[in-house]
């Protein structure tokens, strides 16, 4: 979700509200770590049930199915696994990098969005999520190796010179390994700042987590709009959120 263009933000927020689907909320939380509700080998339904819920974000969050190309956060096909969001919009990248991998032999859960009805600074985040479930762990291993290799090509900085005002600007990217509840992968932190003449007041703070366990690969994009001067903290917040989600998945 981009914060540079207020009118675009309003229209995207309206689309989120209009597409609201109730997917069910988990009941009966204990005071300790969540008890696993599923376990390997995973199915499309079991993984979908364990993903981020509106109740995980707080009051005001809603959930919809993303039937498009996730244009509000990562411009990639809905059944793909992200590797380097926004890179395909850049004109100054010298290395050939795929923004996402479309896996062969996997069954996607579909992509869903958990977000507030009104998005902006100090609002709840926008979470874009999905997974791919494979018939065997070896197929998942091979696909994850491809995803990790492609994500490693993502440059530390790049620019988008043309396109919608909400995506024009400079991008800084950092990545680190992550392991939670036996799920292993990477967390990629992307910070987008707009040109001052487009938007001098806010920047976009996005972390994409891609993790793998047994026969499944799960990804979550956690995006916040921050006022200039505010600390970027999506990395910390998505890690806490993933602890809950991945513990549910077992």
Secondary structure by P-SEA (a helix, b strand, c coil): cccccaaaaaaaaaaaaaaccccccccccccccccccccccccaaaaaaaccccccccccbbbbbccccccccccccccccccccccccccccccccccccccccccccccccccccccccccbbbbbbcccccccaaaaaaaaaaaaaaaaacccbbbbccccccccbbbbbbbbbbbcccbbbbbbbbbbbccccccccbbbbbbbbbbbcccbbbbbbbbbbbcccccccaaaaaaaaaaaaaaaac
